[in-house]
Amino acid sequence: MIGDIHKRFYEAGSDIVETNNFSATSISQSEFFVDDPREHGGRKDPEFFQGIIENPFLRDLAWEINVESARLARHWADQIGSDTGVKRYVAGAIGPLTVSLTNSPDASDPGFRVITFDQVLVAYKEQVRALIEGGSDLLMVETIFDSLNAKAALVAIQEVFDEDQVKLPIIVSAAVGRGGETMISAQTAEALWNAVAHAQPLAIGLNCARRQPTFPATRMPACPIPCHPRALT
């Protein structure tokens, strides 16, 4: 079914299709396969997530989802590209996590964080390597609700590029809240640009909104702004 969706988008004229691997990190997959300690009077904290990023089952599962999703999109990109004579591309999607590095989940302890930057970095590096292994042409850090999470993803990408001697274009796309002016974590589009500009993205955009999000007209990013359409809900 997913392959048919890729095929139809390419046939309709799409140049780029994203991989179908939303939440494919060990951190996010733990939501489905690991008991929540909060249900037993505990809490999620860095000690809990250290066990998650070291869990062989979750790491292997995340690797498989990312590699296979990239391979599936790659197959149809190459097939339609060959049939039409127009090269098609695969964007390896690096989506959001179920945790935030910026905000505390505990209003009575604003300094508390459930996870560390280094732990997020480990999970994202595994995802980046798997997407490249599967044949992605570019990497898309997308549906960002927390710019610090996004910075961890961008650091992960750069470290993989340096360690594996590879380089791919990067696109950044953030999710915004109901007001359409800030991300869910209350950061503005301008703040996001300032946080990720160092990565020199191919493009930066906004997606997943209840109303049309905007960049301030006088402080536009120094790169293209893509249209990333979706059904508004």
C-alpha positions as CSV (number, residue, x, y, z in Angstrom):
1,M,0.0,0.0,0.0
2,I,2.8,2.5,0.9
3,G,4.6,1.7,-2.3
4,D,1.5,2.4,-4.3
5,I,1.2,5.8,-2.5
6,H,4.8,6.6,-3.4
7,K,4.1,5.5,-7.0
8,R,1.0,7.7,-7.4
9,F,2.7,10.8,-6.0
10,Y,5.6,10.3,-8.4
11,E,3.2,9.7,-11.3
12,A,1.3,12.9,-10.4
13,G,4.5,14.8,-10.8
14,S,6.2,14.9,-7.4
15,D,9.9,15.3,-7.6
16,I,10.5,14.3,-3.9
17,V,8.7,11.8,-1.7
18,E,9.3,11.3,2.0
19,T,10.0,7.9,3.5
20,N,7.2,6.4,5.6
21,N,9.0,6.0,8.9
22,F,7.4,8.5,11.3
23,S,8.6,7.9,14.9
24,A,11.2,5.4,13.8
25,T,13.7,5.9,16.6
26,S,14.3,3.7,19.6
27,I,13.0,6.6,21.8
28,S,9.7,6.9,20.0
29,Q,9.2,3.1,19.5
30,S,9.5,2.6,23.2
31,E,6.0,4.1,23.5
32,F,4.6,1.0,21.9
33,F,6.8,-1.7,23.4
34,V,8.0,-0.6,26.9
35,D,5.8,-0.2,30.0
36,D,5.4,3.4,31.1
37,P,6.9,3.7,34.5
38,R,4.4,6.5,35.3
39,E,1.7,3.8,35.4
40,H,3.5,2.3,38.4
41,G,4.3,5.4,40.4
42,G,7.6,6.1,38.6
43,R,8.7,8.6,36.0
44,K,10.5,8.8,32.7
45,D,14.0,10.3,33.2
46,P,17.5,10.0,31.7
47,E,18.1,6.7,33.5
48,F,14.9,5.2,31.9
49,F,15.9,6.5,28.4
50,Q,19.4,5.2,28.7
51,G,17.9,1.8,28.9
52,I,15.8,2.6,25.9
53,I,18.6,3.7,23.6
54,E,20.6,0.6,24.6
55,N,17.7,-1.8,24.0
56,P,18.7,-4.2,21.2
57,F,15.1,-4.9,20.1
58,L,14.2,-1.2,19.8
59,R,17.4,-0.3,18.0
60,D,17.0,-3.2,15.5
61,L,13.4,-2.3,15.0
62,A,14.1,1.4,14.3
63,W,16.9,0.4,12.0
64,E,14.7,-1.9,10.0
65,I,11.8,0.6,9.7
66,N,14.2,3.3,8.4
67,V,16.1,1.2,6.0
68,E,13.1,-0.5,4.5
69,S,11.1,2.7,4.2
70,A,13.9,4.3,2.3
71,R,14.4,1.3,0.1
72,L,10.7,1.3,-0.8
73,A,10.6,4.9,-1.8
74,R,13.9,4.4,-3.6
75,H,12.4,1.6,-5.7
76,W,9.6,3.8,-6.9
77,A,11.7,6.8,-7.4
78,D,14.0,4.8,-9.7
79,Q,11.1,3.1,-11.4
80,I,9.1,6.2,-12.3
81,G,12.3,8.1,-13.0
82,S,13.3,5.5,-15.5
83,D,9.8,5.4,-17.1
84,T,9.5,9.1,-17.5
85,G,13.2,10.2,-18.0
86,V,12.8,12.6,-15.1
87,K,14.9,11.9,-12.0
88,R,12.9,11.5,-8.8
89,Y,14.3,11.9,-5.2
90,V,13.8,10.3,-1.8
91,A,13.7,12.4,1.3
92,G,14.7,10.4,4.4
93,A,12.3,11.7,7.1
94,I,13.7,12.5,10.5
95,G,10.5,13.2,12.5
96,P,9.8,14.5,16.0
97,L,10.3,12.6,19.2
98,T,7.8,12.0,22.0
99,V,10.0,14.0,24.4
100,S,11.3,17.5,24.6
101,L,14.7,18.8,25.4
102,T,13.5,22.3,25.9
103,N,10.6,21.9,28.2
104,S,10.0,20.2,31.5
105,P,7.0,17.9,31.8
106,D,6.8,18.8,35.5
107,A,5.5,22.3,36.3
108,S,6.8,22.0,39.8
109,D,10.3,21.2,38.6
110,P,11.1,23.4,35.6
111,G,14.7,22.3,35.5
112,F,13.9,18.7,35.0
113,R,14.3,17.0,31.6
114,V,13.2,13.5,30.9
115,I,16.1,12.9,28.5
116,T,19.6,14.3,27.7
117,F,20.8,15.9,24.5
118,D,23.4,13.1,24.1
119,Q,20.7,10.4,24.4
120,V,18.7,12.1,21.7
121,L,21.8,12.4,19.6
122,V,22.5,8.7,19.7
123,A,19.0,7.8,18.6
124,Y,19.0,10.3,15.7
125,K,22.5,9.1,14.5
126,E,21.1,5.6,14.2
127,Q,18.1,6.9,12.2
128,V,20.3,9.0,9.9
129,R,22.6,6.1,9.1
130,A,19.7,3.8,8.4
131,L,18.0,6.3,6.0
132,I,21.3,6.7,4.1
133,E,21.7,2.9,4.0
134,G,18.3,2.6,2.4
135,G,19.1,5.0,-0.4
136,S,17.8,8.5,0.6
137,D,18.9,11.4,-1.6
138,L,18.4,14.0,1.1
139,L,17.4,14.2,4.7
140,M,14.4,16.1,6.0
141,V,14.2,17.1,9.7
142,E,10.5,17.6,9.9
143,T,7.4,18.3,12.0
144,I,9.7,19.9,14.6
145,F,8.0,21.2,17.7
146,D,11.2,21.8,19.7
147,S,14.2,23.6,18.1
148,L,16.6,21.9,20.6
149,N,15.4,18.5,19.4
150,A,16.0,19.7,15.9
151,K,19.5,20.9,16.8
152,A,20.2,17.4,18.1
153,A,19.0,15.9,14.8
154,L,21.2,18.3,12.8
155,V,24.3,17.5,15.0
156,A,23.5,13.8,14.5
157,I,23.4,14.4,10.7
158,Q,26.7,16.3,10.7
159,E,28.5,13.7,12.8
160,V,27.3,10.9,10.5
161,F,28.5,12.9,7.5
162,D,31.9,13.5,9.1
163,E,32.3,9.9,10.4
164,D,31.0,8.1,7.2
165,Q,32.4,10.6,4.7
166,V,29.0,11.3,3.1
167,K,27.1,14.5,2.4
168,L,23.4,14.9,1.5
169,P,21.2,18.0,1.3
170,I,19.1,18.9,4.4
171,I,15.6,20.3,4.5
172,V,14.1,21.5,7.8
173,S,10.3,21.8,8.4
174,A,8.7,22.7,11.7
175,A,5.2,22.2,13.2
176,V,3.4,25.1,14.5
177,G,0.7,25.6,17.1
178,R,-2.9,26.5,16.8
179,G,-2.2,30.3,16.5
180,G,0.0,29.7,13.5
181,E,2.7,32.0,14.9
182,T,4.8,29.8,17.1
183,M,5.8,26.1,17.3
184,I,4.1,24.0,19.9
185,S,7.0,24.7,22.3
186,A,6.2,28.5,21.9
187,Q,9.3,29.3,19.8
188,T,8.8,31.5,16.7
189,A,9.6,30.7,13.2
190,E,12.4,33.3,13.4
191,A,13.8,31.6,16.4
192,L,13.8,28.3,14.6
193,W,15.7,29.8,11.7
194,N,18.3,31.3,14.0
195,A,18.7,27.9,15.7
196,V,19.2,25.9,12.5
197,A,20.8,28.3,10.0
198,H,24.3,27.0,10.9
199,A,23.4,23.7,9.1
200,Q,22.9,25.6,5.8
201,P,19.7,23.8,4.9
202,L,18.7,23.5,1.3
203,A,15.3,24.8,2.4
204,I,13.3,25.5,5.5
205,G,9.5,25.4,5.8
206,L,6.6,25.0,8.2
207,N,4.0,22.3,8.2
208,C,1.3,20.6,10.3
209,A,-0.7,23.7,11.3
210,R,-4.3,24.6,12.0
211,R,-3.8,27.9,10.2
212,Q,-1.3,29.3,7.7
213,P,2.1,29.8,9.5
214,T,4.4,32.6,8.4
215,F,7.9,33.9,8.6
216,P,8.3,37.6,9.3
217,A,8.6,39.3,5.9
218,T,11.5,41.4,7.0
219,R,13.5,38.5,8.4
220,M,13.1,35.8,5.8
221,P,15.5,32.8,5.8
222,A,18.4,32.9,3.5
223,C,17.2,29.8,1.6
224,P,14.1,28.7,-0.2
225,I,10.8,28.1,1.7
226,P,9.1,25.0,0.5
227,C,5.3,24.4,0.4
228,H,4.7,21.2,2.4
229,P,1.0,20.6,2.0
230,R,-1.1,18.5,4.2
231,A,-4.7,18.2,5.3
232,L,-5.4,20.8,7.9
233,T,-7.3,19.4,10.9
